[in-house]
Amino acid sequence: MAFRPPASLSLPVSSRFDRDSDFLVVCTQSCCLLSASFDTDPFVEVVEARPLVSVNPRSPEATGKNVRRFHLPVVGLPGVAALECDINRRLVFGRRQLLTCALGSAPKVAPDDARRFAGWLARYYGRAALPNELVRRARADGAPFAVIEAALRGMLGGRRVSDGVHSIFLSATPDTELQPDGGAHYTVRLRILCHDQETQEHLDRLLLAAFAGHAGGKVVGGIALDFGVDLTSEVTVADLQGYERFSDLDYLSGLDEVRGAIADQPET
């Protein structure tokens, strides 16, 4: 749901919000938005959004790969193709306030696009919090994150390698900042889960060669690395004990898996 708040609705919008043109997109689940109990569900969360006259469906903002902004396609607004939602321009207000005003006509959002928007929000809130020093080391040329990201962007049989990746899980210790030149190292464990055997074998072969220097637990660039590339059908919850979903690389596989998980949740 998206709406342009009337002047009678007093909300703590940002100084950048233009009441004549901008919209508010509701982030709250519909079951909570329509709840009969204001005690149980007293608030509504929205994100400020500006109208766009055009949208590139392959852009990072449209595919959910930009964690800060999302382009939400809409219909029913003359001259507007999408709304640009800014994750840093969210606000919460009392749900009762919506009952005090008429919101008028609102743009329509296709169900698939609504679920993609929900997936984008879920990815933002579910991002792994890693030490800055670990991220710096892992993103250096030839380091684990840089190598894996390049591999996922590669092509395999006419498609992106990332299309065959379901998700990526990570475990890293310690979870504190280390001195850049202090001699201490991080231990990183990665599990890449693939939809199909072709992708699994391709990534396994490529990464074994790229990370040969890490064999036997050797520390390279301040990181000791252990990784596995598996089929989703062969991995259990117990196998992922101690891991967390790693969205910073996982976003390359798109929002379809997150969208599906949200769609499969029962209504509350």
N, C-alpha and C positions, 0 to 999 in steps of 0.2 A: 504493500500500500504506500502510495506517495500522495502528498497533498501540499497545497500552498496555504500556510496559516493565515486566517483573516486578521485584520487589525485588532479585532476584539480579543484575540487569543494572545495573552501576554506570556512570552516564553523567553528563556535566557539564551537567545541565539547569539552567535558571534558577531563581531563588528563587520565581518565580511559578508554577512547574510543580507541579500537584497530581497526584501519582501515583495517587490513588484515582479520578480522573475524567478527567484530560487524556490526550491521545494524542500520538504522534509520527507525522508524515506523512513518508514517504520522498520525498526530492527527486531522488535518484540514479536515472539511467536503468536500466531493468531489465536491459539487456545488461551493464552494469557491476556491478549488484547480484548477478547470477548468474554472473559471470565465474569461470572455473576457476582464474585466476591471482590470488593475493593480492599478488604483487609488482607486477603491472600495475594492479590496482584494489584498493588496500588500504583505502580509506575509504568510509564511507556518510555522506551528508548528510541531515539530517532537519530539520523545522520543528515547533515545539511548536504544539499546537492544542487549543482547548477546545471541548467539546460545546455545541451549540445545540439548543434544543427546537423551534425553528421557523426558517424561512429565507424571505426575500422574494426570489424569483428575479429581480426587476427592480432590486434594490438595487445600489449601486456595488460593494459587497463580493462580490456574487454574479456580477456581469457582468465583473469584472476591472478596473473603472475606479478602484478604490481600490488604489494601489500598495503600501500597507502591510499590508492585511488581505484575505484571500480566504475566502469561505464555500464549502466543499467539501461538496456533498451526499453523504450516505452512507446505506446501508441495512443492516439487520441489528443495529442497536443500539436496544433499546426506549427510546422517549422521546427519541431523538436524531435530528434531521433533517439536521444538517450539522456540520462541524468548522470552527471559525474559526482559520485559519492566520495567524500573525503573522510577517511577513518579518524582523523584528528579533529573533526568537527562534529562530535557526537554530543547529545544532551539528553537529560532525563527530566521528565516532568510528571505531575500527577495525572493519572488516567481519567479522573473525574472532569478534568478541564476539557476533554474532548466532547463531553456531553453538553457543554455550555455554548457551543457555537456550531454553525452549519459550515461544513468543509467544502460544499459545492462539488462540482465535477472534478474528478481526479484522473490522472493518466492511468492506463491499463498496462499491466506487466504480465507477460506470458509465464505460465507455471514453471517452465524450465529455467527461464531467466531469474525468477524469484528464488529457485533452489540454488542457482549458481551464486546469487547474491548472498544467500545464507551460507554457502560453502566458503565464500570469500571471508565473511565475518568469522566463521569457525576457524579458518586457517590463521587469521590474525590473532585471535585469542589463544590458539593452541600452539603458538610458535615456541620452539625450545629456547630456553634462556641459557646461552653459552657464555663463558668468560670471553671478554674481548680479545685477550691475548691468544686464546685457543683459535678464535676465528681468524685472527691475523695470520697465525702460523698455517692454518689449514687452507687459506685462500691464496697463499703464495704460489708462484709458478711451480708446477710439478708436485704441489702438495695435494692431500686427499680431496678436499672440496673442489679445488680447481680442476683436477683430473676427472672426477666423477661428473661434474657439471658439463665439461666438454664432451664426455662420453654420452651423456644423455641427450645432448644436442645433435649428436651424429645421426647418420641415416643408416637404415637397415631394411633391405628389400623394398625400397620406395617409400618408407615411412620413417618418422622420427623414432629413435631408440626409446625415447621417453614415453611414446605411446604404448609400449609394452611393459611399462613399469607401473605397478600398483601403488607402492609406497616405499618409504625409506625410514628405518628406525635407527636410533643412535644411543650410545651410552658413552659418557666421557667422564674421566676422573683425572685430577681433582676438579671440583666445580668452583674453584677459586682462581683469582688472577695470579699468574706466575710472573716473575721478573723476566723481561725479554732475554737477558743474557745471564740468567742465574744458574743455568745448568740443569734445572729441573725440567721434567717433560710431562706431557699429557698422554694418557692412554685412551685411545678412541676405538670403539667397536661399532661397526656399521653392518646393518642387514638390509640388503636391497631385495625387495619382493617383486617378482615378475609375473605377468599374466600367462606368458607362454614360454615354451622351452627354447625357442629360437632366440628370444631376447635374453633369457637366462644364460645360455651357453655363450652368446656373443659377449655380454658384459663380463662374465666370469673370466673368459679367455683374455679380454682386453685389460681388465684390471689386474689380473695375476701378473701380466707382463709389466704393467705400469708401476706396480707396487712391489716388484721383486726385491728392492732394497730393504723393504720392511720385513722380509721373511725371517722367521725365528725370533720375532719380537724386537728386532733392531729398531733403535730410535733414529729417525730421519727428520731433520728440520724441527726438532723438539717435540715430535709425536711418535708414539709407538702405536701401530695400527693393526687391527684385526678386522677382517671383513668377510662377509659371506653374501653370495648371490643365490637366491632360492626361488622356487616356485611357490606362489601363495598357497597352493593346495597341499604343500608339504610342510607348512609351518603351523605350529600350534601356539596358543596363548602362552603356554609354559616356555616355549622357545624365546619369547620376547620379554620374559621377566627381567626387569631392570633396564629395559630400553624405553625410549619415548619417541613419539612421532617427530620426524625432522622435516618441518615444512620448508626450510630455507632451500633445500634441494628438491624436496618432494613436489614443490609447486610445478616443476617442469612437466609432470605427468598430467597437468590440467586439473579441472575441478569435477570431472565426471564421477570419480570414486567418492569424493566428499558429498557431492550432490546426491548420489545414490544412497549413501548412508543416512542422510537427513530424510530423504523420501521414505525410507524404510522404517523410520521411527514411528511408533504408534501415537495416535492423537491422544492428548491429555485433556 
